Amino acid sequence: MTNANKLNDSMSTAKNTSNQQTPNVVLIVTDDQGFGDLGVNGNPIIDTPNLDELARQGVNLTNFHVDPTCSPTRAALLTGKHSLHAGVWHTILGRYMLGPEHQTIAEVLKDNGYRTGIFGKWHLGDNYPYRPQDQGFDEVLIHGGGGVGQTPDYWGNTQFDDTYFHNGEPIAFKGYATKVWFDAAKDFISDTHNVSATKKSVQPFFTYIPLNAPHGPYRAPEEYIQTYLSKGLPRALASFYAMITYVDEQVAGLQSFLADKKLLDNTIFIFMTDNGSSFRLTNHELTLNKDYVGLAKSFPTWQPNANLRGYKGEVFEGGHKVPFFLSYPNGKLKEGNVDELLAHYDVMPTLLDMVGIKPPEGLTGQSAKSLLLGETSAKKTFRERSVVITNQRVDKPSVLRPTVVAYQDWRLISGVKDKDNNEHQLYLLSEDPNQQNNIVDKFPDITKRLVAERNAWWSEAKRIGFKDRFIGVGYPQENPVRLNAMDWMEVPEKQPVPWFIGHQPPAPEWDYVHWLTEEANYSALPWYIDVATSGKYKISIYFHDIPAGTPILKDLCVVDVNGTVAEAKVHGRAALCEVTLDLYKGEQKLTAWFTDDAESLSKEKAAFYVYIEKLK
C-alpha cells in the first residue's frame, strides 16, 4: 500500500481493549461463486486446495443458504435480518441501499471495542448515509457499486491498476483487485496489532473482505487463465476459475500471515459466498456444446454447478445454497460437517454469541454456536425451523415474485410456474436432489404448512414496509455528493439501467454488457435526494464522470428539482456545466440532462453523473 494510503488509527473509538481472549473475526465473502465452484464440493477441474483444506479441517456448513443475488445477501449477513426486512431487495434502482435504522454487525462490534475494516465490495449504498463508514466501519477501502467498473465505481477501473475509495477518497493502486483487498486487510490487521502491542492492551479486529471476484467480467492475471486454458477450458470459464484460484491463494496467504503474528488460533476465520454461480453451464451443454465436449471426456466426473438446479438469480437450490467454512482453533468447535439448515442472517447472532456480545433485538436469525460446539440438543431446534428466500429484483416487492421456503429436506417454490403451470412446486431433496419432479399434489399437508410460512413472512415484510431511499445532499459527512446513473429511480420497464460502464483491459475477452457508446438508449431520470438544510447549492452536470473529460456537445445543461427548472450554457467542448440553485430542506427529486432546444428544453441527452455541493 502506498504512503498516501496509510491506514487510520481508530483506537480512540474503542471502549474496551483489555480482554486478550476476545477473538478476532475475519469474514471473507466471494461474489457469484457457487456451491460447485470448489474442489471439495466435487469439482475435478478447479484448483482450490487451500479452501478445500479449510473445509476439511474446520467446520463445513453443508446446508447453508443466502439470497440469490448479492446486495440482499449482504444486507442479511450484516444485519441478522431477512433481506426484505432490512429493506434491500435489488442491486440497482436505489433498492440496494441499507438504511441507517438497521444496526450492522460492524456497529455492534465497534461499540464493544473492536476495530472494524472493510476491503472490497460493499454494494449497500455509495453515498451518505449508506456507506460503510456510516455503518460502523473504521477503515474502508472499496470499489463503487456492485463490481469493479460499474457506474458508481471510479471511471476507467478494470480490476488492474485501478483507483479505489479509501475512506471516501480516491487512491490509485497497482496490481490486481483481489490482491489489493487482501494486502489492505493485512495492513489493517498489522496496524491494529502493532498499536495494541505498543499500548500493551489488545484490541480485537473485525476484518470484512467481501471480494468482487469472481463477479463478471471474468478477469484475472493471465498466467492463472493460461493454466486453465491448458486444461482445455474455453476462455470465459478459464477466466472464471482463474479468479477463484487466485482467491484461494490469497486466503492461504492471509492465514499464514495471521499464523506468523500468532493471531490465527484466536481468530474466527470464515469463508463463504454470496449467491449461486454466475457461470451457467449444464450437463446437457457438456455433451452438445463443441467447446465442452472434449472437456467432458477429460473430466468424466464433472458435474457443473454440483448438479444443482438453478444459478444466480434463481430460487432453486443452485441459486442460494453456498459453501460456508469456519475455523476457530481456540473455540473448541466440533470439526467436520454441520448439516442443519442455516442461513446468512444467522451469521451475525452466531458471531456475537461466540464473542460474548448480546445481539440487538428484532433479528431474524438465531445463533448456531451450540451447533458449532456439537451440542446434540441444538439439532432438534434447528430441525424444526424454516428459511424463506426470495428473488425480488423489481421496483416494488410482491408476494408473487419467486420465493422458496426451505424446511428440513423440503423445498416449496412459489412464483415460478412449472411445465404444468402449477402455482407451487414442491421437492424433497433427499429423494430428488436435482429438483426435477414436482410432488406438490402428493403432499397437500406439507404444501399447506409451507405456504402458510411464506404468507406469514410476507405479512411481516409488509408490516415493516418497503422504504424509498434518498441520497443525502448537503450533509457534512459528504459534501459534495456524486450522483451516478445506476441510482436513477422510476426507470420505465423497457429502459435498461446503466449499471456497467464497459471499460476493458487489453486482453482477450467476451463483450460484457455495457452502456459506454450506447448512451442514446437511456433517457434522463430522477435521483431521489434528501437535502440537509435549505441554502444555495452548486450543481455540476457531466455526461461522463470527471476523470473521462468527455465533451458534452450540446448547447445547454438543464436541471429539474421538484419542478423548479434551471439551465446554463455549455461552453465549447466543455465536459462540465454548472447551475447554482436554492434548494430547500427535505426529500425531493432531481433530474439533469443536456439539450440544443432552448425553447422546450427537451431531454435530448442524459447526464450520467451529477455533483452537488452545498455552498458556504
N, C-alpha and C positions, 0 to 999 in steps of 0.2 A: 504494500500500500504506500502511496506517495506521501511526502511530508505534508502536502496540502490536505491530506485525508486522515490526520491523526484522530484517533478515537477519543471521544469526550469522556472525561471522568465524571460519572454521575453519582459518586459516593455520597454527595450531600443529600440525595433524595432518600437514602436508606434510613430505616427506623430501627433495625435490629441486625447487627452483623456479627454477633458474638458466638452464635451456635455453630461450631465447626462440624457438627454432624448433619446439619441441614443439607440435603442432597442438591446438587446442581441438576438442571434439566436441559437436555439437547433434544430438540424436536425437528426432524428432517421430513419434509413433505415434497415428493416429486410430483410433477404435473403431467397428467394424461398417461401414466404408466399403469397398465392393467395388471390383474392378478397373474396372468400367464406370461408377463414380460420379465420373468426371473427364472434362473436355472432351477432353484429349489422348488418351484411350482411346476416342474415338468418340461420346461423349455430346453431342448437339447442343443439349440443354436447359440443362444445369447450367453455371453460371458459375464457372470455376476458372482464370482467366487466369494467375495467379502460379504455381500449381503446374504448369500446362501449360508455362510458360516454364522452370521449374526442370527439368522432364523433358527439354525440347529442348536446353537449354544445358549441362546436366550429364551425368551417367551415368544411363541408364534401364535398370534390370534388368527385362527384359521377360518373364522366366521365373522369377519369384521366388515362393516358396511358404511358407506358415505353417500353423499348425493351424487347424481350422475354428471354434474358439472362443477367447476372449480369454486366460484365465489360462494355459492350456498354451502359447500363443504367447509370452506374456510371460516365462514360465519358460525356454523355449528361447532366446529372444532374449538374456536377461540372463546365462545360464549357459553358452551354447555347446553345450548338450547337448539330445538329444531330450527333449521334454517328459516323456515317460513315465520316462525315465532320471533326470530331475530331480525326479520324484515328484509331478508335477502333471498331473491328467487330468480335472478337472472345474472348475466355477466356484462350487460350493456344497459343503455337507456336509463341510467341512474338507479336501476333496480339492484345493483350490486353494492351499494354504499351501506356500511354498517353504522347505524345510528349511535350517537354518544350516550343514549339512555341505556345501552347494554354494557354491562361490565365485562371486560375481557379478562382472560387468564393472566395476561401481562399486567393489567392494572392490579389484580389481586396479589400477584406475586411481588410486584413493586411495592405495594403498600405493606408487605410483610418482609421487607428487607432485601429482596432480590434486585440485582441489576439485570435489566432486560434489553435484548437486542434482536433485531430482525435483519436478515440478509437474503435478498432475493425478490420474491414476488409477494405483494400484498393483495392487490385486486379487491379491496373493500372500500375504495374511495381515494381519489388523488388530490382532494382539496380539503381544507378545514371545513367541518370538524371531523372528517372521516379518515384522516391519515393515521398511520401507525404511531407517529409522535403525539397524536391527540388521543390515542387509545392505550397508553401505558408503556410504550417502548422508549427507553432512554437513548438507545443508539439505533439509527435507521440507515440502512443502505439498500435501496430498492430501485428497480426499474418501474416505469409507469404502466398502468393498465394491466391487462391480463397476460401479456407476453412481451418479450423484448421486440421492439419495433412496432408496437401498436400505437395508435393515435395519441394516447396520453403520455407515451414514452418520449425520451429525448430524440429529437429529429435526427435521423440517419443511423440509429442503432441497428446492428445486425447480429449481435452476440459476440463480435470480435472487436477489441479495441474501442469500446463504447464509452459513453458518458452516462453515469447513473446518479441518482439523487441521494446525497449524503446529508441526512438531517435537513432535507428540503433544498439543498444547494447542489447544482450540477457539478460533478467532478469527473474528469477524464481518467480512464483506466486502460492499462494494457492487458491483453490476454483474453482468454475465452471466458464467457459469462459465468459458467459453473465454477471455475477456479476462483474468479473474483469473489463470489459469495463465500466459498469456504475459507479463502485467505482472510477475508474481513472477519469472519466468525472467529478464526483463530486469534487474530489481533485483539478482538473484543475480549475473548477469554483470557488471553495473556495480560491484557491491561487490567482486567478485574482481579486476576490472581496476583499480579505484581503489587497493585495498590493494597490489596489485603495483606500481603506479606510485609509491606512497609508499615502498615498501621497495626500489625500483629493481631488483626481480627479478620475473620474470614467472612466475606460477603458472597453468598451463593449467586449463581447466574442462571438466567433463563435465556438460552440461545435458540432462536427460532430460525430455521433455514428452509424456507419454502422456495424451492427451486423453480425456475422457468422450464427446465429440461424435464422430460423430453417433449414439451409442447411444441407444435409446429410454429414456424417452419423448421423442419428437421435439419439442424446444423451442428456439426461437431468438428474438432480438429481432423484434418484429412487423414492422418495416419490411423486414426481409430476407424474411420469409414473404410479405408482400404483393407483393414483386417477382415471386415465382413464381406466386402466385395470379393475377396479371395476365396470365401466360402461359397460363392455363387449367388449371393443375395442381390436383388435389384437395388439400385442406389437409394431409393426412398427408404426401404426397410433397413438397408445397411446404415443409413444416417440415423434413423430412429434408434436402432440397437446401439450404435456407437455413442449416442448421447447417454444412454443408460449405463454402458460400461464405464464411461468417463465418470459418471456419478459414483459408481461402485468403487472406483479407485480413490475418489475424494473422501468417501465415507471411511474407508480404511485409513487414509491419511489422517483424518480427524481423530479417529480412535487412537492411533499411535501417538498423536500429539497430546491427547489427554493422558495417555499412559505415561508418557515421558514426564509430564508435570505432576504425576501421581494424583490425577483427578478422576481417572476413569472409573475406579471402584465406587466412588461416591457420586456418580453421575447417572441419572435416569436417561438412558440413551434410546431414542425412538426413531424408527424409520417406518414411514407409511406413504401412501399415495392418495391423490385427491379425487379420483374417479376412475372409471374403466378406461381401457386402452383406446387411444385415438387412431391407432393403426388398424384399419378394418380389413381383415383378411380371414376368409372362411376355409374350412376343409374342402369345400367344393372348388374353390379357386386353386387349391394346390394341384388338383388333377386336371383342370381345364385351362388355366392361365399359363401361357407359354413361359412367362417369367418365373414361374414357381414349380413347374413340372419336375425339372432337374433337382431342385432343392428338396422337394418331397421325397424323391428317390434317395437322396443323400442322407436325409434325416427322417426315416420312416416312422419314428415315434412322435414326430412333431404334431402337436395339436394347437393350431392358432387360438389365442385367447384362452388357453387351457380348456378348449372345447366348451366354454361357457357361451350361452346365448346372450347377445347384446353387447354393445360397446358404449363408449362415452355418449351421454345424452339419452340413454335408454334405461327403462326400469326393469328390464330383465337382468338376471344375475350378473352377467358380464359388465353391466354398466355401473354397478355400485359395490360389488364385492371386491375388496382390495387387500393387498398384503399389509400386515402390521407386525413389526418385530420390536421387541423391547428387551433391553439389557440393563441390569442394575445389580452388580455384584454384591454391594453392601445390603441389598434389600431382602436377602434370603427368600427370593422368589422361587416358585416351582418352575423349573426349566422344562421346556417341551411345549406341546400344543395345548392351547385352550380353545375348546370347540364351541363354547356357548355363544349365543347371538349377542354381538356388541356393535356399537356404532360410534361415529365421530363425536357425538355430543356426550359420550361417556368419558372422553379423554380429560376434559377439564376437571370434573369432580373426582376422577381417579387420581390424577396428578396431585391435586390439592390434598386429598386424603393421604397420599403417600408421603407428602412433605409436612403433614401435620397442620394444615390450614383449613378452617371451616369454610365450606363453599357458600356462595351467596344463595339467597332464596330464589325460588322460581325456576330452577334448572330442569330441563327435560331429562338429561342424562342422570345416571347413577354411578357411584364408584364401583369399579371392578377390582379394587385392591384385594378383597377376600378371594376372588378367583385367582389372581396372580400369586397369592400365597398358597394356593392349593387347598383352601378350606372347602371340604366337601359339602357343608351346609349351604354354601353360596350357590351351588349348581342348581338347586331346586328353585331358588328365587329367580335366577336368570332364565331358567327353562320356561317359566310362565309369562315372560314379558313378550311384547311385540315391538317392532320397529317400523315406522312409517317413513317411506322415502318417496319424494315426488320430483318430477321434472317439469317445472312451470314454464320458464323461458317465454313469457308473454308480458304485456304491459300490466295487466291486472290478473292476479291469480284466480283460478277457478277449480272447483272440485272435480270438474270434468277432465282436467289435464292428467297426463299419465302418472299413476301412483301405484306403489306396491306396498302391501302390508306383509311383513315377514314375521312368522310365528313358528318357532321350532323349525321343522323342515318344510312347512307350508309357505307358499308364496301366492298371494292374491293380487293379480294385476288388474287395474281398472284404468279406464281412459284410453285403452289400446284395444281395438277390435281384432279378433282372430278371423280365420278364414270363413267361419260360420256367422260372423257379425255378432258374436256374443258381447254383452256389456262387460262381463267379467271373465277373467281367465284364472284358473286355479291349478297349481302344480305342487306335487310332492317330490322334493328334491332327492329324497332317499331312494325313490324308485325311478325318477325321471330328472336326472341332474342337468340335462340339456334343455329342459322346459319345452318339450315337443308335443306333449299330449295334454290338452285341456280337459280336466276332470271335474269341472265346475258342476255339472249335472249329477255327478255321482256322490257328491258330499255337500248337500244343501245346508247341513247344520254348521259345518266349519266355514262355509261361504258366508252364511248369515252372521256368524260371530266376527269374521274379519271385515265384512262390510260395515258392521257397527263400529269397529275400531277405527276404520277410515273416517266414518261420519263424525265420531267424537273428536278426532284430530282436527278435522276441518272446522267443526264448531268452535273449537278453541282458537284456531287461527283467525277466524272471522271475529271472535270476541276481542282478540288483541288488535286486529286491524292491519291494513296494508298502507303504510305511510308513503307519501311522496317525499323525496329527499331534495333539499335545497342547498346549493353550494354557498358557503359563507363568503360574503364580499365586504371589505372594509374592516375586517377584524384584525387586531394587532398580531394575531398568530400567523396570518398570511396576508401580506399586502405588498405588492399587487397579487392578484389572483389570475391564474391562467385557466381559461375555459377551452376545452377541446371538443371536437365534433362527435366523439364517441358518447358524450354525455348529452347530446340533443334529446329532447323529450318530444312527445306527441308525434312520433315517426309514423307516417302512413304505412299501411300494411305492405304495399308494393314497393316502397323505397328501402333499399338496403341501408344498413348502419355502417358508417365509415370507421371500422374498428381496427383494420390493419393497413398501415401506410403502403408497404411494399418495397422497402429498401432491401437490396440483395447484395451479398458479398460476391467477389469474383470467383465463383465456384460453380460446378455443375449442380443444377437444382431444378426440380419441377416448379412450374409457375404457380406459386402460392397465391391465394386470393388477395387482392389489394385494391386500394382506391386511387393510388397515385397514377395520374394520367387519365383517370375516369371520373374526374370531379363533376363533369356535366350531368352525371346521373343522380346528383344529390341536390335537393332544394334546401335552402336555409330554414332551420327550425329553431324553436326556442330552447334556451337554457333556463332552468329554474334556479333562481338566486335568492339569497336571504341577505339583505343589506343591513349591516350592523347599526349604523346611525345615519341619519339624514345629513346630506352635505354635498360637496362638489367632488365629482369623480372623473378621472381621465380614462376613457375607453379607447384602447389601441386595438385596431382591427387588422387582421392578417388573413391572406389567402392560405398560405402555408405558414408553418411556425417560424419563429425568429431566425434560427440558425440557417434555414433554407435560403432566405433572402429572395424569395420568388416575387417578381413584379406582379402587381395586381392587374394591370392592363385594363382598367375601367376608369371612368371619369369621376365617379363618386363612391364614397362609402356611406352606408346608412345603418343606423341602429334604432331599434324599436324597443322601448322599455314600458311595458304595460300600456301601450297605445300612444306614448309620447315618442315622436319620431324626430330624429336629428340626422343631419347629413353634413359631409365635409368633402372637400376637394381632394382627389388623389393627384399628386404632382408627378408628372412624367412617368418614369418606370419605377416609381416607389413601391416598396414591399409593405409599407405601413401607411395607415390612415388613422387620424386621431379625432375623437369627438369628446368634448367636455360637457357633462350633464349634471344637473342637480338630481340626485337620487334620494328617495325617501325610505325611511326605515321600514323593514318588513319584507315579506316574501313577494316576489314578482317574477315576470318572465322577460327575458332579453333575447332578441334575435338580431343578427347582423349579416349584412350582405353588401354586394357591390353592383353598380349599375351604370349605364350610359344614359339612362332615361331620366332627365332632370324633372320632368313633369309628373309622371306616375310613380317614380322611384321603384320600379318593378324589381322583383328579386331575380336578377339575371345570373348572379354568381355568388355562391355561398361563401361566407367567411368560416374557415375551418378552425381558426384559433382567435381568441379574443383575450386581451389582458385588461383587467380593471383595477385601477389604483385610486384609493381614497386620498385626496389631496389635503395637505395640512392647511 
